[in-house]
């Protein structure tokens, strides 16, 4: 059986992916729509005089915050910090708006931060699908968005990122910390739907950028390169490559890598065989960044490492972020199918958690 036959057949994919990760990938627009339609459950009217925003979350439950922090960095009037640990920064106080984000609701690091935030009197909100966090939100009457994951058939947290992103966006919008209206909502849906239609199984490899990238990533280490407002989207794409395709992937940000990484391309000599760089170019980058992206790609090629350029076509930064996320989602799933791996189980993470509990 050819690899092409696998990616062109829903029947074959279903045998590899019985838990429906592909169904979740094709339901991202529905996740966005669901949060927007259910936003009335988010009541933040009691929270005033916010001096900083903190999001406590791990893995997929922190990815939405990372996207928003970078996407809205030129608009947010207060600092935004993401905590991926057990401890909160010293500055967290009664003037902090603190979002506790955990899909399961039982993430131990986030629960530790919840206890500390309560002691400090922070303005707490919760995003969860259940577990102890959902119980905490109800018992203490914290503002919340409780996820009903009907648009996430696989029930994998990393496949529910759109729920998390939209819940945080709407919380910040309700607090007048960012601008987000119905036009922005429709732009997101347009970007997701357009990219999804170009990446679905029925689109053949030569016209399907997700399938092309999946073949290029096979048996190599993908390095995703971008800049500024796309940093969070690159992080999401990389995490999904790690968890879904079980692939050692990484992301790098221009201009920072121009000051050190270029000198690190020479050794080991196996880099030319094991590494593959994908450069995400955008007309919405400032001109200096566009030039740097192009020159960085040339530098990597000079080191005899193969590169590929993805030119994002959407009209706004918000749309390009979702364009990249959607492309990345289909790419990592197709790579898993080429590897013959069910993307849903995470045996190494499960083993690690079990060992911690001993």
C-alpha positions in Angstrom: 0.0 0.0 0.0 1.4 3.4 -1.0 1.6 6.3 1.5 -0.4 8.4 -0.9 -3.2 5.9 -0.7 -3.4 6.3 3.1 -3.8 10.1 3.1 -6.4 10.0 0.3 -8.6 7.5 2.0 -10.9 8.3 5.0 -11.5 4.6 5.4 -7.8 3.9 5.9 -7.3 6.9 8.1 -10.2 5.8 10.3 -8.4 2.5 11.0 -5.3 4.4 12.2 -7.3 7.1 14.0 -10.3 5.3 15.5 -10.7 8.0 18.2 -11.5 10.8 15.7 -8.6 13.3 15.8 -9.4 14.1 12.2 -13.0 14.7 13.1 -11.8 17.2 15.8 -9.5 18.9 13.2 -12.5 19.4 10.9 -14.6 20.8 13.8 -12.4 23.7 14.7 -14.8 26.3 13.2 -17.6 24.7 15.2 -15.5 25.1 18.4 -15.1 28.8 17.7 -18.8 29.1 16.9 -19.9 27.3 20.0 -17.9 29.6 22.4 -19.1 32.7 20.6 -22.7 31.5 21.0 -22.3 30.5 24.6 -20.4 33.5 25.8 -23.3 34.7 28.0 -22.0 32.3 30.6 -18.9 34.5 31.0 -19.8 37.3 33.5 -16.9 39.5 34.5 -18.9 42.5 35.5 -17.5 42.5 39.1 -13.9 42.8 38.0 -12.5 46.3 37.8 -9.1 48.1 37.9 -7.1 45.3 36.4 -3.3 46.0 36.4 -2.1 42.7 34.9 -3.3 39.5 33.3 -2.0 36.0 34.3 -3.0 32.7 32.7 -2.1 29.5 34.5 -2.1 26.5 32.3 -0.1 23.6 31.0 0.4 22.0 27.6 -2.6 22.6 25.3 -4.4 24.6 28.0 -1.7 27.3 27.8 -1.5 27.5 24.1 -4.4 29.8 23.6 -2.9 32.3 26.0 0.4 32.2 24.1 -1.3 32.9 20.8 -3.3 35.8 22.3 -0.3 37.4 24.1 1.6 37.6 20.9 -1.3 38.4 18.6 -2.5 41.3 20.7 0.9 42.5 22.1 0.5 45.9 20.4 -3.0 46.4 21.8 -3.1 45.0 25.4 -2.8 47.9 27.8 -1.6 45.8 30.7 1.1 43.1 30.9 0.1 39.5 30.2 2.0 36.6 31.8 1.6 32.8 31.2 2.5 30.6 34.1 3.4 27.0 33.3 4.5 25.9 36.8 3.2 25.4 40.3 4.1 28.9 41.6 2.7 32.3 40.8 4.9 35.4 40.2 5.3 37.7 43.2 3.3 40.5 41.6 0.0 38.5 41.5 -2.4 40.4 43.8 -6.0 41.6 44.1 -5.4 43.7 41.0 -4.5 40.6 38.9 -7.0 39.1 36.5 -6.0 35.4 36.7 -7.4 32.7 34.3 -7.1 29.1 35.5 -7.0 27.0 32.3 -7.2 23.2 32.3 -9.2 21.1 29.9 -9.4 18.2 32.3 -9.8 20.5 35.3 -7.4 18.4 37.2 -4.0 19.6 36.2 -1.9 19.7 39.4 0.2 22.7 38.6 -2.9 24.8 37.8 -4.7 23.6 40.9 -1.6 24.7 42.9 -1.8 28.1 41.3 -5.6 28.2 42.1 -4.9 27.8 45.8 -2.2 30.5 45.8 -4.4 32.9 43.7 -7.2 32.5 46.2 -5.0 33.4 49.1 -3.8 36.5 47.3 -7.3 37.7 46.5 -6.8 37.7 42.7 -9.7 38.2 40.3 -10.1 34.6 39.2 -11.8 33.1 36.1 -11.9 29.5 35.0 -11.8 27.7 31.7 -12.3 23.9 32.0 -14.3 21.0 30.6 -14.8 19.6 34.1 -12.8 18.2 37.0 -11.8 20.0 40.2 -11.5 23.4 38.5 -15.1 23.3 37.2 -16.2 22.4 40.7 -14.1 25.2 42.2 -15.7 27.7 39.8 -19.2 26.7 40.8 -18.5 26.4 44.5 -16.8 29.9 44.7 -18.9 31.5 42.0 -15.9 32.4 39.9 -16.6 33.7 36.4 -16.1 30.8 34.0 -16.4 29.2 30.6 -17.2 25.5 31.1 -16.4 23.7 27.9 -19.0 21.3 26.5 -16.7 19.5 24.1 -19.3 18.5 21.5 -17.1 19.8 18.7 -14.1 17.8 19.9 -15.0 14.2 19.2 -11.5 12.9 20.0 -11.7 14.6 23.5 -8.0 15.4 23.3 -7.1 18.7 25.0 -4.7 19.7 22.3 -7.5 19.3 19.7 -9.7 21.7 21.7 -7.4 24.7 21.4 -10.0 26.9 19.6 -12.3 26.6 22.7 -9.5 27.9 24.8 -8.5 30.7 22.5 -12.0 32.0 22.0 -12.8 31.9 25.7 -9.7 33.9 26.6 -10.4 36.4 23.7 -14.0 37.0 24.9 -12.9 37.4 28.5 -10.4 40.0 27.6 -12.9 41.7 25.3 -15.5 41.8 28.0 -12.9 43.5 30.3 -12.2 46.1 27.5 -8.6 45.0 27.3 -8.8 44.1 23.6 -11.2 44.9 20.7 -13.1 41.9 19.3 -16.4 42.2 17.4 -18.6 40.2 15.1 -16.5 41.1 12.1 -13.4 39.6 13.8 -15.4 36.5 14.7 -16.5 36.1 11.0 -12.9 36.6 9.9 -11.8 33.7 12.1 -14.4 31.4 10.7 -13.5 32.4 7.1 -9.8 31.7 7.7 -10.5 28.3 9.3 -13.0 27.2 6.7 -10.9 28.3 3.7 -7.8 26.5 5.1 -9.7 23.4 6.1 -11.2 23.1 2.6 -7.8 23.2 1.1 -6.4 20.6 3.5 -9.1 18.0 3.7 -8.6 14.3 2.7 -10.4 14.7 -0.6 -7.8 17.3 -1.9 -5.0 15.5 -3.6 -1.4 15.8 -2.5 -0.2 18.1 -5.2 -2.8 20.7 -4.2 -2.8 20.0 -0.5 -0.1 21.9 1.4 -0.8 19.9 4.6 -0.1 16.6 2.9 3.0 18.1 1.2 4.4 19.2 4.5 3.6 15.9 6.2 5.7 14.0 3.5 8.5 16.5 3.9 8.5 16.0 7.7 8.6 12.2 7.5 11.7 10.9 9.3 13.1 14.4 9.8 13.0 17.1 12.5 10.7 19.9 11.6 11.8 23.4 12.6 9.1 26.0 12.1 10.3 29.6 11.7 8.2 32.8 11.9 8.0 36.1 13.8 6.1 38.6 15.9 2.3 38.0 16.0 2.6 34.4 14.8 4.8 33.1 17.7 1.8 31.7 19.6 0.5 30.0 16.4 3.9 28.4 15.8 3.9 27.1 19.4 0.5 25.5 18.8 1.7 23.8 15.6 4.8 22.5 17.3 3.1 21.1 20.3 0.7 19.2 18.1 3.6 17.8 16.1 5.0 16.6 19.4 1.8 15.0 20.8 0.0 13.9 17.7 2.8 12.9 15.4 5.1 11.9 18.2 7.8 13.9 16.4 10.7 16.0 17.8 9.7 19.4 16.4 10.7 22.9 17.4 9.9 26.5 16.5 12.2 29.5 16.2 11.5 33.2 16.1 13.1 35.9 13.9 14.9 38.2 14.6 16.2 36.5 17.7 17.7 33.5 15.9 19.6 35.8 13.6 21.9 36.6 16.6 23.0 33.1 17.5 21.4 30.1 15.7 22.9 30.8 12.3 26.3 29.8 13.8 24.8 26.6 15.2 23.8 25.2 11.8 27.2 23.7 10.9 27.4 20.9 13.5 26.6 18.1 13.8 27.1 17.3 10.1 24.0 15.2 10.2 21.9 18.4 10.4 21.6 18.3 6.6 20.0 14.9 6.8 17.9 15.2 9.9 16.6 18.8 9.9 13.9 20.5 7.8 13.1 24.2 8.1 9.7 25.7 7.2 9.6 29.5 7.0 6.2 31.2 7.5 6.3 34.4 5.5 3.7 37.2 5.8 2.9 40.5 4.1 1.8 41.7 7.6 5.3 41.4 9.1 7.1 44.8 9.2 9.4 45.1 6.2 12.6 44.4 8.2 11.1 41.1 9.4 10.1 40.0 5.9 13.7 40.7 4.7 15.1 38.8 7.7 12.9 35.8 7.1 14.1 35.6 3.5 17.7 36.0 4.4 17.4 33.4 7.2 16.1 30.9 4.8 19.0 31.5 2.5 21.4 31.1 5.4 19.9 27.7 6.3 20.1 26.6 2.7 23.8 27.7 2.7 24.3 25.2 5.5 22.9 22.5 3.1 19.7 22.1 5.1 16.5 21.8 3.1 14.0 24.6 3.5 10.4 25.3 2.5 8.4 28.6 2.5 4.7 28.9 3.4 3.3 32.2 2.4 0.3 33.1 4.6 -2.4 34.7 2.4 -5.1 35.9 4.9 -5.8 39.6 5.1 -5.5 40.2 8.9 -3.1 39.1 11.7 -6.0 37.3 13.4 -6.9 35.4 10.3 -3.3 34.5 9.5 -2.9 33.0 13.0 -5.9 30.7 12.5 -4.7 29.9 8.9 -1.4 28.7 10.4 -3.1 26.8 13.2 -5.4 25.0 10.8 -2.7 24.1 8.4 -0.5 22.9 11.2 -3.4 20.7 12.6 -3.9 18.8 9.4 -0.2 18.5 8.8 0.6 16.9 12.1 -2.3 14.4 11.7 -1.3 13.5 8.2 2.3 12.9 9.5 0.9 10.6 12.2 -1.0 8.6 9.6 2.1 8.3 7.4 3.9 6.9 10.5 1.0 4.5 11.1 0.4 6.1 14.5 -2.9 6.8 16.2 -2.5 10.5 17.2 -4.7 10.3 20.2 -2.9 8.2 22.8 0.0 9.8 24.6 1.7 6.8 26.2 4.9 8.6 27.3 3.0 11.4 29.0 0.7 8.9 30.7 3.6 6.9 31.9 5.2 10.0 33.3 2.1 11.0 35.2 1.7 7.5 36.6 5.3 7.5 37.8 4.7 10.9 39.6 1.8 9.4 41.4 3.8 6.5 42.9 
